[in-house]
């Protein structure tokens, strides 16, 4: 697989997944326009993530059954319609319906990851998955920068209309690049396909283990990125949306630094990479907690957190794809459901805890979840070593 094609996959994947994260730095603006309280505004993100989880179960597995090229084109066109609906919404009801559709259709990102993994040679699969996944994480993080800047310039609605335009360009690029002919698929009905996804949980212990880790790391990730707009926009910092969105650049730097995790997994160092990354994830909450004392310490913590989350995430996918390469779309959907659960949990929990205990409470929550991830990994390693002896 050429590096240019892999970069296009990464770009389009990042563009698609960014759609469900644009709202995070816009929460206060959306809350003010639709008269939603700050303690409840996290529901906007939660609705999107819940529908994203449904899409992972109901839509992503179709990549093992249908022509992926056609599947990608159709879902991206529907995403354009949903983005325009949100950008022109006149009520909170239309907003929630549009956000739900955006979440459901954003799973095209995972179809692209599975597609890239199937096109890559086994010896380079970890590297390719790492590259495409880096595009996803960077898309998630730069979504905040773009959304914050556009919100300050011309309002929050412009963010979704701008994304609709970029998505149309992405459709054209992928139409020209994606292979028209694909290998024959398994002859399954849709019901059998969905049942086979559920069977993967029973058959593959590594999917269960890595799924739990995904839930915990993305809960921690969402705890930070959903709630950080609240202390940064409030006195004494009172930063603009553009400044808050710029913190996404720091997170993107961390994600890029972790891109080598896929190469390490290809070399058989997946478990060590996971352990080191989880330690960094736990330590990151110390500088993050000093947001009111030093913005630079906060930036360092953001970089550490995103580096750690990305490293574990890439390693998770690389290890899972090795087990059942013929079922990569189903494996992707099955694994990413855990991601969506973690993101939704972190979004709603962080805003509630912030309203109750402020930024200190949010940091303790994030550190607790990170510690749980590290302990779970250590316990699983202990069990594996004993079973091998």
Secondary structure, DSSP 4 states (H G I P E B T S, - for coil): --HHHHHHHHHHHHHHHHTTTTTGGGHHHHHHHHT--TTTTHHHHHHHHHHHHHHHHHTGGGGGTS-HHHHHHHHHHHHHHHHHHHHT--SHHHHHHHHHHHHHHTTHHHHHHHHHHHHS-GGGHHHHHHHHHHHHHHHHHHHHHHHHHHHHHH-THHHHHHHHHHHHHHHHHHHHHS-S--PPPP---HHHHHHHHHHHHHH-HHHHHHHHHHHHHHHHHHHHHHHHHHHHHSTTT---HHHHHHHHHHHHHHHHHGGGHHHHHHTT-HHHHHHHHHHHHHHHHHHHTTTTT-HHHHHHHHHHHHHHHHHHHHHHHHHHHHH-GGGHHHHHHHHHHHHHHHHHHHHHHHHHHHHHHHHHHHHHHHHHHHHHHHHHHHHHHHHHHHHH-
